[in-house]
Amino acid sequence: MEHYTAISKLFDYPDDSYLNNIDRASEALLPNYPSASIELEEFKKRLPAETYQLQELYTKSFEVQAITSLEVGYVLYGDDYTRGKILANLSGEHKAVGNDCGGELPDHLANILRLLPKIEDRELLDDLVKLMIAPAVENMMKEYSPSSMQQKDKLYKKQYKTLIVPDVPLGMFLHLFKALYIVLDSDFELIKENKPFEDTSFFGFLKSELEVEEGKKSSNSCSATFNPCGIPTTGCGI
């Protein structure tokens, strides 16, 4: 499970070691997950060499006028009560095993990936991956479709009057998500037919959030049931 620690570093805010971290992750995956390793190599080919450019790319992709969020709970539920429960439960799991979340929230993808090798309870591990991480990563990948990216650009332009256009195309991060999904599928035998969150989207939550700010509507609400491990087993779409 330690390969998830190597992958997690690629979802952190980039520093001068980022390109080396890609190489280390690719080498770690090559023996057992060659397809994932190839995705990481394709990812690296498309990235700028300068750290400040990587940081700008990361910020544009996941924080300011973002393509998607890296916060798993938000991707699945938006700013809903259910996400609050998820944050509380994950915070407890992180503390129990001494997993430092740094400056990010407990549901940030990098923090959750670092948590996986430290979980000894196999049932909890399976639930965390199959009910949260894998569906969230699928939704993150969907946000890179041309139609979804066009919708978000239109929304951002309306809200902020101008768009941030980086020098490097943003779609290369899709290779990173694909690599992770390949590894998850191999390790946990994901069931493709079971997609309880398939109707959710970052764009939908984002649109609702901006409309709330403009006073047009109230925030989303949905309910969920939780298994004994504190992980939601059902959700709602938008």
BALOBA-1460 file (C-alpha; in Angstrom, 3 decimals):
// residues 238
<rec num="1" residu="m" x="0.000" y="0.000" z="0.000"/>
<rec num="2" residu="e" x="2.979" y="2.336" z="0.250"/>
<rec num="3" residu="h" x="2.636" y="3.222" z="-3.427"/>
<rec num="4" residu="y" x="-0.288" y="5.430" z="-2.380"/>
<rec num="5" residu="t" x="2.133" y="7.548" z="-0.369"/>
<rec num="6" residu="a" x="4.193" y="8.100" z="-3.511"/>
<rec num="7" residu="i" x="1.085" y="8.990" z="-5.544"/>
<rec num="8" residu="s" x="-0.207" y="11.322" z="-2.822"/>
<rec num="9" residu="k" x="2.733" y="13.696" z="-3.280"/>
<rec num="10" residu="l" x="1.566" y="14.421" z="-6.830"/>
<rec num="11" residu="f" x="-1.664" y="15.910" z="-5.493"/>
<rec num="12" residu="d" x="0.175" y="18.248" z="-3.108"/>
<rec num="13" residu="y" x="0.969" y="21.861" z="-3.967"/>
<rec num="14" residu="p" x="4.137" y="21.621" z="-6.117"/>
<rec num="15" residu="d" x="7.587" y="22.524" z="-4.857"/>
<rec num="16" residu="d" x="11.062" y="22.023" z="-6.328"/>
<rec num="17" residu="s" x="10.867" y="18.265" z="-5.719"/>
<rec num="18" residu="y" x="7.659" y="17.767" z="-7.741"/>
<rec num="19" residu="l" x="9.209" y="16.426" z="-10.950"/>
<rec num="20" residu="n" x="11.390" y="14.041" z="-8.943"/>
<rec num="21" residu="n" x="8.274" y="12.885" z="-7.095"/>
<rec num="22" residu="i" x="6.687" y="11.996" z="-10.433"/>
<rec num="23" residu="d" x="9.726" y="9.887" z="-11.295"/>
<rec num="24" residu="r" x="9.640" y="8.112" z="-7.938"/>
<rec num="25" residu="a" x="5.926" y="7.381" z="-8.229"/>
<rec num="26" residu="s" x="6.325" y="6.147" z="-11.788"/>
<rec num="27" residu="e" x="9.147" y="3.809" z="-10.765"/>
<rec num="28" residu="a" x="7.106" y="2.512" z="-7.821"/>
<rec num="29" residu="l" x="4.141" y="1.705" z="-10.075"/>
<rec num="30" residu="l" x="6.015" y="0.251" z="-13.050"/>
<rec num="31" residu="p" x="6.375" y="-3.382" z="-11.825"/>
<rec num="32" residu="n" x="2.720" y="-3.980" z="-10.898"/>
<rec num="33" residu="y" x="0.842" y="-1.115" z="-12.568"/>
<rec num="34" residu="p" x="2.587" y="-0.453" z="-15.904"/>
<rec num="35" residu="s" x="-0.430" y="1.321" z="-17.407"/>
<rec num="36" residu="a" x="-0.498" y="3.742" z="-14.473"/>
<rec num="37" residu="s" x="3.228" y="4.344" z="-14.847"/>
<rec num="38" residu="i" x="2.704" y="5.232" z="-18.510"/>
<rec num="39" residu="e" x="0.023" y="7.757" z="-17.538"/>
<rec num="40" residu="l" x="2.471" y="9.421" z="-15.145"/>
<rec num="41" residu="e" x="5.114" y="9.606" z="-17.863"/>
<rec num="42" residu="e" x="2.590" y="11.251" z="-20.193"/>
<rec num="43" residu="f" x="1.675" y="13.630" z="-17.381"/>
<rec num="44" residu="k" x="5.300" y="14.615" z="-16.845"/>
<rec num="45" residu="k" x="5.880" y="15.267" z="-20.567"/>
<rec num="46" residu="r" x="3.200" y="17.938" z="-20.559"/>
<rec num="47" residu="l" x="4.258" y="19.834" z="-17.452"/>
<rec num="48" residu="p" x="6.362" y="23.010" z="-17.440"/>
<rec num="49" residu="a" x="9.856" y="22.698" z="-15.984"/>
<rec num="50" residu="e" x="9.792" y="25.787" z="-13.756"/>
<rec num="51" residu="t" x="8.356" y="25.391" z="-10.255"/>
<rec num="52" residu="y" x="6.475" y="28.683" z="-10.337"/>
<rec num="53" residu="q" x="4.742" y="27.591" z="-13.549"/>
<rec num="54" residu="l" x="3.762" y="24.291" z="-11.921"/>
<rec num="55" residu="q" x="2.368" y="26.180" z="-8.962"/>
<rec num="56" residu="e" x="0.334" y="28.469" z="-11.205"/>
<rec num="57" residu="l" x="-0.975" y="25.437" z="-13.078"/>
<rec num="58" residu="y" x="-1.935" y="23.661" z="-9.861"/>
<rec num="59" residu="t" x="-3.684" y="26.761" z="-8.509"/>
<rec num="60" residu="k" x="-5.657" y="27.251" z="-11.708"/>
<rec num="61" residu="s" x="-6.612" y="23.582" z="-11.869"/>
<rec num="62" residu="f" x="-7.781" y="23.084" z="-8.304"/>
<rec num="63" residu="e" x="-8.169" y="26.383" z="-6.460"/>
<rec num="64" residu="v" x="-8.844" y="29.564" z="-8.487"/>
<rec num="65" residu="q" x="-11.365" y="29.154" z="-11.331"/>
<rec num="66" residu="a" x="-10.792" y="25.466" z="-10.762"/>
<rec num="67" residu="i" x="-11.547" y="22.573" z="-13.082"/>
<rec num="68" residu="t" x="-12.303" y="20.364" z="-10.101"/>
<rec num="69" residu="s" x="-11.728" y="20.218" z="-6.368"/>
<rec num="70" residu="l" x="-9.282" y="17.843" z="-4.707"/>
<rec num="71" residu="e" x="-11.489" y="17.680" z="-1.621"/>
<rec num="72" residu="v" x="-13.273" y="14.352" z="-1.853"/>
<rec num="73" residu="g" x="-16.197" y="15.289" z="0.382"/>
<rec num="74" residu="y" x="-16.927" y="18.415" z="-1.626"/>
<rec num="75" residu="v" x="-16.754" y="16.540" z="-4.930"/>
<rec num="76" residu="l" x="-19.333" y="14.053" z="-3.659"/>
<rec num="77" residu="y" x="-21.636" y="16.295" z="-1.629"/>
<rec num="78" residu="g" x="-20.761" y="19.951" z="-2.067"/>
<rec num="79" residu="d" x="-21.010" y="22.163" z="1.026"/>
<rec num="80" residu="d" x="-23.631" y="19.981" z="2.662"/>
<rec num="81" residu="y" x="-24.182" y="18.630" z="6.164"/>
<rec num="82" residu="t" x="-23.013" y="15.225" z="4.947"/>
<rec num="83" residu="r" x="-19.609" y="16.627" z="4.083"/>
<rec num="84" residu="g" x="-19.329" y="17.963" z="7.620"/>
<rec num="85" residu="k" x="-19.862" y="14.445" z="8.934"/>
<rec num="86" residu="i" x="-17.249" y="13.139" z="6.530"/>
<rec num="87" residu="l" x="-14.703" y="15.744" z="7.670"/>
<rec num="88" residu="a" x="-15.325" y="14.860" z="11.310"/>
<rec num="89" residu="n" x="-14.989" y="11.111" z="10.689"/>
<rec num="90" residu="l" x="-11.871" y="11.477" z="8.554"/>
<rec num="91" residu="s" x="-10.288" y="13.812" z="11.088"/>
<rec num="92" residu="g" x="-10.683" y="11.079" z="13.688"/>
<rec num="93" residu="e" x="-9.102" y="8.489" z="11.396"/>
<rec num="94" residu="h" x="-6.144" y="10.764" z="10.619"/>
<rec num="95" residu="k" x="-5.533" y="11.446" z="14.311"/>
<rec num="96" residu="a" x="-5.833" y="7.785" z="15.239"/>
<rec num="97" residu="v" x="-2.874" y="6.829" z="13.047"/>
<rec num="98" residu="g" x="-0.869" y="10.060" z="13.349"/>
<rec num="99" residu="n" x="-1.446" y="11.179" z="9.771"/>
<rec num="100" residu="d" x="-0.523" y="14.871" z="9.528"/>
<rec num="101" residu="c" x="-2.915" y="16.764" z="7.220"/>
<rec num="102" residu="g" x="-0.699" y="19.838" z="7.044"/>
<rec num="103" residu="g" x="-2.563" y="22.908" z="5.875"/>
<rec num="104" residu="e" x="-5.219" y="20.971" z="3.962"/>
<rec num="105" residu="l" x="-8.560" y="19.589" z="5.111"/>
<rec num="106" residu="p" x="-8.991" y="15.932" z="6.133"/>
<rec num="107" residu="d" x="-10.830" y="15.106" z="2.884"/>
<rec num="108" residu="h" x="-8.121" y="16.474" z="0.583"/>
<rec num="109" residu="l" x="-7.189" y="13.678" z="-1.812"/>
<rec num="110" residu="a" x="-3.483" y="13.768" z="-0.920"/>
<rec num="111" residu="n" x="-4.252" y="13.385" z="2.790"/>
<rec num="112" residu="i" x="-6.647" y="10.494" z="2.205"/>
<rec num="113" residu="l" x="-4.142" y="8.673" z="-0.004"/>
<rec num="114" residu="r" x="-1.508" y="8.995" z="2.728"/>
<rec num="115" residu="l" x="-4.037" y="7.551" z="5.150"/>
<rec num="116" residu="l" x="-4.608" y="4.332" z="3.176"/>
<rec num="117" residu="p" x="-1.355" y="2.493" z="4.069"/>
<rec num="118" residu="k" x="-1.951" y="3.258" z="7.749"/>
<rec num="119" residu="i" x="-5.422" y="1.698" z="7.975"/>
<rec num="120" residu="e" x="-5.360" y="-1.836" z="9.382"/>
<rec num="121" residu="d" x="-9.115" y="-2.446" z="9.268"/>
<rec num="122" residu="r" x="-9.736" y="-4.011" z="5.850"/>
<rec num="123" residu="e" x="-13.476" y="-3.307" z="5.937"/>
<rec num="124" residu="l" x="-12.850" y="0.366" z="6.614"/>
<rec num="125" residu="l" x="-10.224" y="0.450" z="3.883"/>
<rec num="126" residu="d" x="-12.567" y="-1.105" z="1.312"/>
<rec num="127" residu="d" x="-15.394" y="1.236" z="2.220"/>
<rec num="128" residu="l" x="-13.175" y="4.302" z="2.084"/>
<rec num="129" residu="v" x="-11.948" y="3.410" z="-1.401"/>
<rec num="130" residu="k" x="-15.130" y="2.011" z="-2.953"/>
<rec num="131" residu="l" x="-17.653" y="4.428" z="-1.444"/>
<rec num="132" residu="m" x="-15.612" y="7.617" z="-1.394"/>
<rec num="133" residu="i" x="-12.237" y="7.777" z="-3.115"/>
<rec num="134" residu="a" x="-13.037" y="5.889" z="-6.335"/>
<rec num="135" residu="p" x="-16.394" y="7.632" z="-6.993"/>
<rec num="136" residu="a" x="-14.781" y="11.006" z="-6.273"/>
<rec num="137" residu="v" x="-11.869" y="10.334" z="-8.634"/>
<rec num="138" residu="e" x="-14.342" y="9.286" z="-11.338"/>
<rec num="139" residu="n" x="-16.172" y="12.569" z="-10.884"/>
<rec num="140" residu="m" x="-12.899" y="14.497" z="-10.973"/>
<rec num="141" residu="m" x="-12.045" y="12.871" z="-14.291"/>
<rec num="142" residu="k" x="-15.456" y="13.748" z="-15.732"/>
<rec num="143" residu="e" x="-14.769" y="17.422" z="-15.068"/>
<rec num="144" residu="y" x="-12.079" y="17.313" z="-17.760"/>
<rec num="145" residu="s" x="-14.542" y="16.592" z="-20.547"/>
<rec num="146" residu="p" x="-14.662" y="19.417" z="-23.142"/>
<rec num="147" residu="s" x="-18.317" y="20.181" z="-22.401"/>
<rec num="148" residu="s" x="-17.741" y="20.413" z="-18.652"/>
<rec num="149" residu="m" x="-14.697" y="22.661" z="-19.065"/>
<rec num="150" residu="q" x="-16.642" y="24.926" z="-21.430"/>
<rec num="151" residu="q" x="-19.496" y="25.186" z="-18.923"/>
<rec num="152" residu="k" x="-17.121" y="26.185" z="-16.147"/>
<rec num="153" residu="d" x="-15.343" y="28.762" z="-18.334"/>
<rec num="154" residu="k" x="-18.705" y="30.302" z="-19.171"/>
<rec num="155" residu="l" x="-19.688" y="30.402" z="-15.502"/>
<rec num="156" residu="y" x="-16.348" y="31.875" z="-14.389"/>
<rec num="157" residu="k" x="-16.435" y="34.508" z="-17.093"/>
<rec num="158" residu="k" x="-19.919" y="35.533" z="-16.004"/>
<rec num="159" residu="q" x="-18.954" y="35.644" z="-12.325"/>
<rec num="160" residu="y" x="-15.468" y="37.144" z="-12.510"/>
<rec num="161" residu="k" x="-15.652" y="38.975" z="-15.866"/>
<rec num="162" residu="t" x="-12.325" y="37.510" z="-16.967"/>
<rec num="163" residu="l" x="-10.733" y="34.078" z="-17.314"/>
<rec num="164" residu="i" x="-7.308" y="32.943" z="-16.160"/>
<rec num="165" residu="v" x="-5.660" y="31.359" z="-19.194"/>
<rec num="166" residu="p" x="-2.380" y="29.583" z="-18.360"/>
<rec num="167" residu="d" x="0.395" y="29.084" z="-20.888"/>
<rec num="168" residu="v" x="0.128" y="25.298" z="-20.580"/>
<rec num="169" residu="p" x="-3.092" y="23.377" z="-21.408"/>
<rec num="170" residu="l" x="-4.856" y="22.223" z="-18.241"/>
<rec num="171" residu="g" x="-5.975" y="18.815" z="-19.467"/>
<rec num="172" residu="m" x="-2.729" y="17.056" z="-18.603"/>
<rec num="173" residu="f" x="-3.849" y="16.548" z="-15.003"/>
<rec num="174" residu="l" x="-6.305" y="14.001" z="-16.336"/>
<rec num="175" residu="h" x="-3.322" y="11.641" z="-16.776"/>
<rec num="176" residu="l" x="-2.669" y="11.896" z="-13.049"/>
<rec num="177" residu="f" x="-6.250" y="11.001" z="-12.140"/>
<rec num="178" residu="k" x="-6.231" y="8.117" z="-14.626"/>
<rec num="179" residu="a" x="-3.054" y="6.714" z="-13.092"/>
<rec num="180" residu="l" x="-4.596" y="6.777" z="-9.634"/>
<rec num="181" residu="y" x="-7.831" y="5.169" z="-10.822"/>
<rec num="182" residu="i" x="-5.924" y="2.360" z="-12.556"/>
<rec num="183" residu="v" x="-4.135" y="1.564" z="-9.290"/>
<rec num="184" residu="l" x="-7.336" y="1.715" z="-7.229"/>
<rec num="185" residu="d" x="-9.114" y="-0.557" z="-9.683"/>
<rec num="186" residu="s" x="-6.281" y="-3.078" z="-9.600"/>
<rec num="187" residu="d" x="-5.988" y="-3.094" z="-5.806"/>
<rec num="188" residu="f" x="-9.682" y="-3.065" z="-4.918"/>
<rec num="189" residu="e" x="-11.481" y="-4.595" z="-7.930"/>
<rec num="190" residu="l" x="-13.859" y="-1.696" z="-8.325"/>
<rec num="191" residu="i" x="-17.377" y="-2.453" z="-9.494"/>
<rec num="192" residu="k" x="-18.034" y="-0.122" z="-12.411"/>
<rec num="193" residu="e" x="-21.788" y="-0.649" z="-12.316"/>
<rec num="194" residu="n" x="-22.057" y="0.674" z="-8.747"/>
<rec num="195" residu="k" x="-21.818" y="4.438" z="-9.085"/>
<rec num="196" residu="p" x="-23.869" y="5.978" z="-6.271"/>
<rec num="197" residu="f" x="-22.570" y="9.479" z="-7.001"/>
<rec num="198" residu="e" x="-22.690" y="9.476" z="-10.809"/>
<rec num="199" residu="d" x="-25.118" y="12.419" z="-11.003"/>
<rec num="200" residu="t" x="-23.000" y="14.747" z="-8.885"/>
<rec num="201" residu="s" x="-20.599" y="17.222" z="-10.423"/>
<rec num="202" residu="f" x="-18.183" y="19.875" z="-9.293"/>
<rec num="203" residu="f" x="-19.760" y="22.213" z="-11.831"/>
<rec num="204" residu="g" x="-23.202" y="21.666" z="-10.320"/>
<rec num="205" residu="f" x="-22.033" y="22.342" z="-6.777"/>
<rec num="206" residu="l" x="-20.015" y="25.330" z="-7.938"/>
<rec num="207" residu="k" x="-22.962" y="26.800" z="-9.836"/>
<rec num="208" residu="s" x="-25.225" y="26.377" z="-6.815"/>
<rec num="209" residu="e" x="-22.618" y="27.916" z="-4.531"/>
<rec num="210" residu="l" x="-22.255" y="31.000" z="-6.721"/>
<rec num="211" residu="e" x="-26.017" y="31.330" z="-6.982"/>
<rec num="212" residu="v" x="-26.271" y="31.227" z="-3.200"/>
<rec num="213" residu="e" x="-23.730" y="34.050" z="-3.010"/>
<rec num="214" residu="e" x="-25.894" y="36.036" z="-5.377"/>
<rec num="215" residu="g" x="-28.958" y="35.353" z="-3.233"/>
<rec num="216" residu="k" x="-30.788" y="33.405" z="-5.932"/>
<rec num="217" residu="k" x="-31.390" y="30.183" z="-4.046"/>
<rec num="218" residu="s" x="-30.679" y="28.322" z="-0.830"/>
<rec num="219" residu="s" x="-27.809" y="25.870" z="-0.560"/>
<rec num="220" residu="n" x="-28.005" y="22.185" z="-1.522"/>
<rec num="221" residu="s" x="-29.229" y="19.719" z="1.015"/>
<rec num="222" residu="c" x="-29.191" y="15.979" z="0.930"/>
<rec num="223" residu="s" x="-29.145" y="13.197" z="3.421"/>
<rec num="224" residu="a" x="-27.038" y="10.115" z="3.715"/>
<rec num="225" residu="t" x="-26.830" y="7.019" z="5.830"/>
<rec num="226" residu="f" x="-23.526" y="6.026" z="7.395"/>
<rec num="227" residu="n" x="-21.992" y="2.608" z="7.888"/>
<rec num="228" residu="p" x="-20.408" y="1.580" z="11.220"/>
<rec num="229" residu="c" x="-17.099" y="3.059" z="10.063"/>
<rec num="230" residu="g" x="-18.682" y="6.493" z="9.650"/>
<rec num="231" residu="i" x="-18.561" y="6.508" z="5.842"/>
<rec num="232" residu="p" x="-21.691" y="7.459" z="3.890"/>
<rec num="233" residu="t" x="-23.328" y="4.589" z="2.009"/>
<rec num="234" residu="t" x="-25.908" y="6.571" z="0.059"/>
<rec num="235" residu="g" x="-25.925" y="10.033" z="-1.416"/>
<rec num="236" residu="c" x="-27.973" y="12.334" z="-3.585"/>
<rec num="237" residu="g" x="-27.373" y="14.051" z="-6.884"/>
<rec num="238" residu="i" x="-28.086" y="17.645" z="-7.844"/>
